[in-house]
Structure formats: structure tokens, C-alpha cells
């Protein structure tokens, strides 16, 4: 496999930053995660996980929902374009703090009910 210049640059940038890209990312999700990481120093990393098709994720706008605490932070789900993606957020934030940070990253005024 021949690595193009753009692929190598993306891989190096992801490896140096807090966004750990091992798999594909839902369309429109990467800019939201980059804003989240840029504005929230308490977040150590975000690791996108499995993408699965769902009927409830209509439209291209990304919606995020925090689901479960983990030993290192929170598990969240991103919904867009007929799919959902798991996100593992390694952070020292409360649920309310993370919901507010997600709402800001998405450009929402009301952090409640963004999904």
C-alpha cells in the first residue's frame, strides 16, 4: 500500500493530538470533536469506536449523547446520516460539564436534549 502525502499528514496529526483515530469517523463529527478538544483542556483524549446503522439518526447534523461513565471518563454516542458511533472520552469532568462542552462544540445554546 502506497501512503499518499495527505494520509501520512493526517495520521501524524492524529497521533500527536488528543483525537485517536483508529477507525472511520462519521461525516461531520471530526470538526465537532476538534472544537471540543480545543476548548476543553480537561479532556485527555477522545477515541472514536464502532459505527453501526440505526434508523433514528436522520439528517447530516451530528448529535451527541453521553451514555455511561467509564473508569477513565465517559462513553458517548454520536448520531448522523443513519448511523451511530461510540465515543470514549477520557476526561476529568462531570457529566454536566461534559454536556455543556459538547453543546458548545456543536454550537448549541441548550445542552439538554441534544439527541
Secondary structure, DSSP 4 states (H G I P E B T S, - for coil): -PPPHHHHHHHHHHHHSSEE-SS---TTHHHHHHHHHHH-TTEEEEEEEEEEE-SS--SSS-EEEEEEEETTEEEEEEEETTEEEEEEEEES--HHHHHHHHHHHHT-S--TT--
